Amino acid sequence: MIADTQALTDNAHNPAKVHDNVIEVALDYLAVGLKPELNTFFIQSLVPELTELTMLYLNFVTLARLKRNPTVKNEMHQKNMGNEIPVGFLAYPVSQAADITAFQANVIPVGEDQLPMIEQTNEIVRHINRHFNTDILRECKPLLSKVTRLPGIDGQEKMGKSLNNAIYLKDSSEIIKEKIMNMFTDPNHLRVEDPGNVEVNTVFKYLDAFDPNLQELQEWKERYKKGGLGDMKVKRRLNDIMQQTLEPIRERRLMFEKDKAEVLNMLKRGSESARPIAAETLNKLKEVFTLIYQSIDMTKQYMRWHYGN
């Protein structure tokens, strides 16, 4: 899913930016090897059932609970929102809950920073299922990679396009090298012979994620801790690995980029395929919410759902 509606929660005054990035995200998905014949690519706003589900779910989440979400709190701080917080931004975890539950997803690949979203989704599921005495919605579990959080290249806890602290799949080899050579390292590791702190060195965190030679990497870490290993040498190692990793991805991206019209058509086809699935979940929920107006008196039906008799 390409979450264009969610992207508007902090880009509402620049919708063209969101529009232009829809194809860019799709190109990234295709470049890393996701295949349309095996995966459904769709645009969030082209599945309006998700918005309707979000509206229903908002009635089962308090404002205080939304404000306690640690991921949202961190993002508000990073974006310097202060008291000017769009309601849509504060409530975007509810939108994510709709995205997940609409398709009855039970395993969600996420980064560590998104775990609070999974927790909030499951809270909504339990609340609705319990209140209406139903099992329409299902809880989900997170699927974490071996490296659960990749920091920004500037050492910040979170990377992002708006923070300008990421390596992008479409970056040229020259830009990748420049970014790696400017990566944040241990500020107290001034000379090669000085002992270094691996834990604060962003380069090592990227090596943890991408270096296939874990044994040799561990040896380098020990050398760095004791002193005798310079930051430039570590950066050159990471650059070699990242260039090898990203070159074929960049080439595939360039290939797909030649026909953006077909990429958009793929997204439209995927959105058409996704709608009936989301609609099925929505219609089941609308029944228990008594929002299906085929009968004048829904009171008895509601009593059966709510009290089980």
Protein Blocks (a to p, Z undefined) as FASTA:
>chain_A
ZZfklmmmmmmmmmmlmmmmmmmmmmmmmmnopafklpccddfklmmklmmmmmmmmmmc
cfklmmmpmklmmmmmmnonmjmccfklmmmmmmmmmmmmmnopabdcddfklmmmmmmm
mmmmmmmmmmnopakbacddddddfblbdcdfkopabdcfklopaccfklcfklmmmmmm
mpccdfklmbfklccdfklmmklmmmmmmmmblmlmmmmmmmmmnooiafklmmmmmmmm
mmmmmmmmmmmmmmmmmmmmlmmmmmmmmmmmmmmmmmmmmmmmmmmnopacfbfblmlm
mmmmmnoZZ
